[in-house]
Amino acid sequence: MMRLLEFYTLESLDFSKLMEVYRESNEDNVSYFYPEETDLDKGRHLVEQKFYDYLKTGFYNKLGNRYYVLEDNGEWLSAIRLFPVEGKENTFFAEALETMPSQRRKGYARKMMELLFEKLGSEGFFEITDTVNKSNEASLRFHLNCGFEIFKDPACCVLNGNVDEKAFTMRYVGNLVAVTSDIEKYAAFARKINADRDYSQTLLDSSKNA
Ligand SMILES: CC(C)(COP(=O)(O)OP(=O)(O)OC[C@H]1O[C@@H](n2cnc3c(N)ncnc32)[C@H](O)[C@@H]1OP(=O)(O)O)[C@@H](O)C(=O)NCCC(=O)NCCS
């Protein structure tokens, strides 16, 4: 059964399963962080250690930060991490969205986002922004496909104000459907009240005063 897992602590997270999801980007990062390293396996382990240290001393040092993982029959398929934005209720910055390389283009990241939207939207309005490189066509198409919009060009991170000319800030505003249907409900209610009221008398009264 497919489900969305939520992790508020590093201890609760199965780090080696998470690293399988990020295997490709970790391998890509070897030449970036350890250009001298020629052994790819060794390099990958160094990058994984760096990843672990970041989660321990950075990401999980902030209360409310959490990881989400899409799991199917024990297999971890896609992951994303969320930072609540200080002082803004139900507003999040997202980072490190990734699907395990062998499982791409099967709808898993979209499924994860749908479950996440459901979870965050259960209490009403929510907003997610993230930064996507303009050259990352798969990610841009993915975001648009999930209902994100291009919100800022160039990107400007809501957490620290960092501007990135090579990226967009993408934004998803949740629970608009519920809001819209509420507006519809109130509009219908207002129409009914107005229809029930006899305005001719009010108009006559006001013209008398004029
Ligand atoms: C972006 C990423 C997370 C998408 O994950 P995924 O599980 O493959 O995506 P899905 O299968 O749920 O795709 C949903 C929709 O997104 C779009 N999409 C996803 N990958 C795409 C690609 N390579 N090219 C074009 N459109 C793509 C499509 O509209 C797709 O729907 P469709 O398959 O019915 O046409 C994945 O490509 C990935 O991990 N990339 C490497 C890491 C990365 O760049 N992360 C984003 C950082 S901002």
The ligand as an SDF file (V2000), in Angstrom:
LIG
                    3D

 48 50  0  0  0  0  0  0  0  0999 V2000
   11.5830   16.0260  -10.7670 C   0  0  0  0  0  0  0  0  0  0  0  0
   11.3610   14.6100  -10.2560 C   0  0  0  0  0  0  0  0  0  0  0  0
   11.3150   14.6360   -8.7430 C   0  0  0  0  0  0  0  0  0  0  0  0
   10.0170   14.0860  -10.7900 C   0  0  0  0  0  0  0  0  0  0  0  0
    9.7560   12.8330  -10.1860 O   0  0  0  0  0  0  0  0  0  0  0  0
    8.9150   11.6710  -10.9020 P   0  0  0  0  0  0  0  0  0  0  0  0
    8.4950   10.7230   -9.8310 O   0  0  0  0  0  0  0  0  0  0  0  0
    9.6810   11.1230  -12.0240 O   0  0  0  0  0  0  0  0  0  0  0  0
    7.6640   12.5030  -11.4630 O   0  0  0  0  0  0  0  0  0  0  0  0
    6.2130   11.9620  -11.8580 P   0  0  0  0  0  0  0  0  0  0  0  0
    6.3430   10.6340  -12.5290 O   0  0  0  0  0  0  0  0  0  0  0  0
    5.3140   12.0430  -10.6680 O   0  0  0  0  0  0  0  0  0  0  0  0
    5.7920   13.0500  -12.9420 O   0  0  0  0  0  0  0  0  0  0  0  0
    4.5700   13.7790  -12.8960 C   0  0  0  0  0  0  0  0  0  0  0  0
    4.5270   14.7060  -14.0950 C   0  0  0  0  0  0  0  0  0  0  0  0
    5.6340   15.6290  -14.0510 O   0  0  0  0  0  0  0  0  0  0  0  0
    6.1410   15.8660  -15.3910 C   0  0  0  0  0  0  0  0  0  0  0  0
    7.4670   15.2750  -15.5370 N   0  0  0  0  0  0  0  0  0  0  0  0
    8.1320   14.5270  -14.6200 C   0  0  0  0  0  0  0  0  0  0  0  0
    9.3470   14.1800  -15.1110 N   0  0  0  0  0  0  0  0  0  0  0  0
    9.4440   14.7060  -16.3470 C   0  0  0  0  0  0  0  0  0  0  0  0
   10.4610   14.6860  -17.3330 C   0  0  0  0  0  0  0  0  0  0  0  0
   11.6180   14.0380  -17.1640 N   0  0  0  0  0  0  0  0  0  0  0  0
   10.2350   15.3590  -18.4960 N   0  0  0  0  0  0  0  0  0  0  0  0
    9.0680   16.0160  -18.6960 C   0  0  0  0  0  0  0  0  0  0  0  0
    8.0550   16.0500  -17.8010 N   0  0  0  0  0  0  0  0  0  0  0  0
    8.2550   15.4180  -16.6300 C   0  0  0  0  0  0  0  0  0  0  0  0
    5.1570   15.1690  -16.3060 C   0  0  0  0  0  0  0  0  0  0  0  0
    4.1170   16.0860  -16.5920 O   0  0  0  0  0  0  0  0  0  0  0  0
    4.6710   14.0330  -15.4380 C   0  0  0  0  0  0  0  0  0  0  0  0
    3.4120   13.5350  -15.8310 O   0  0  0  0  0  0  0  0  0  0  0  0
    3.3090   12.4210  -17.0050 P   0  0  0  0  0  0  0  0  0  0  0  0
    4.3490   11.3900  -16.7230 O   0  0  0  0  0  0  0  0  0  0  0  0
    1.9020   11.9220  -16.8640 O   0  0  0  0  0  0  0  0  0  0  0  0
    3.5720   13.1610  -18.2740 O   0  0  0  0  0  0  0  0  0  0  0  0
   12.4810   13.6490  -10.7650 C   0  0  0  0  0  0  0  0  0  0  0  0
   12.6940   13.8500  -12.1440 O   0  0  0  0  0  0  0  0  0  0  0  0
   13.8230   13.7610  -10.0350 C   0  0  0  0  0  0  0  0  0  0  0  0
   14.0170   13.1760   -8.9650 O   0  0  0  0  0  0  0  0  0  0  0  0
   14.7630   14.5210  -10.6250 N   0  0  0  0  0  0  0  0  0  0  0  0
   16.1190   14.6750  -10.0470 C   0  0  0  0  0  0  0  0  0  0  0  0
   16.1350   15.5670   -8.8300 C   0  0  0  0  0  0  0  0  0  0  0  0
   15.5340   16.9300   -9.1200 C   0  0  0  0  0  0  0  0  0  0  0  0
   15.8500   17.5790  -10.1060 O   0  0  0  0  0  0  0  0  0  0  0  0
   14.6420   17.3710   -8.2080 N   0  0  0  0  0  0  0  0  0  0  0  0
   13.9630   18.6350   -8.3040 C   0  0  0  0  0  0  0  0  0  0  0  0
   14.7270   19.6850   -7.6030 C   0  0  0  0  0  0  0  0  0  0  0  0
   13.8690   21.2500   -7.7050 S   0  0  0  0  0  0  0  0  0  0  0  0
  1  2  1  0
  2  3  1  0
  2  4  1  0
  2 36  1  0
  4  5  1  0
  5  6  1  0
  6  7  2  0
  6  8  1  0
  6  9  1  0
  9 10  1  0
 10 11  2  0
 10 12  1  0
 10 13  1  0
 13 14  1  0
 14 15  1  0
 15 16  1  0
 15 30  1  0
 16 17  1  0
 17 18  1  0
 17 28  1  0
 18 19  1  0
 18 27  1  0
 19 20  2  0
 20 21  1  0
 21 22  1  0
 21 27  2  0
 22 23  1  0
 22 24  2  0
 24 25  1  0
 25 26  2  0
 26 27  1  0
 28 29  1  0
 28 30  1  0
 30 31  1  0
 31 32  1  0
 32 33  2  0
 32 34  1  0
 32 35  1  0
 36 37  1  0
 36 38  1  0
 38 39  2  0
 38 40  1  0
 40 41  1  0
 41 42  1  0
 42 43  1  0
 43 44  2  0
 43 45  1  0
 45 46  1  0
 46 47  1  0
 47 48  1  0
M  END
$$$$
